[in-house]
Amino acid sequence: MTHVVVVEDDAMNALLFRKLLEKRCGCCVTVTESPEELFALVRSGEVALVLMDVSLANSRYQDRAVNGVDLCRILKSDPATCDVPIVLATAHAMRGDEEMLLAESGADDYLSKPVVDHTAFVARIRRSLHSEAA
């Protein structure tokens, strides 16, 4: 079963993402805000994709506050985890935000929140999963 890690600090978004990924994509989902748990899961080699919130209110790593861009950079700079696709999920949806956030983070894709078109969300995740398998 395809394992997806959702890094999200909003309980409602986390629940929506989990339900869509489990029911519509057939994925096994782990939701976490912990950078340590995220890194351990991705380094295990069993994670097919990370869905990463950009703004993380409670995440700390090595005694400093971190956001999704920081965590994405760390994953993409590690040879053991750099090939795992990361999709940023953010409410930062102003003109230019997508390009800026993708460039800053090294993420593979971007989607804006709130997710209202569930079919488009599922299609985007499936595309990211299939590009990882190619």
Secondary structure, DSSP 8 states (H G I E B T S, - for coil): --EEEEE-S-HHHHHHHHHIIIIIH--EEEEE--HHHHHHHHHTT---EEEEES--SS-EETTEE--HHHHHHHHHHSTTTTTS-EEEEES--STTHHHHHHHHH--SEEEESS---HHHHHHHHHHHHHHHH-
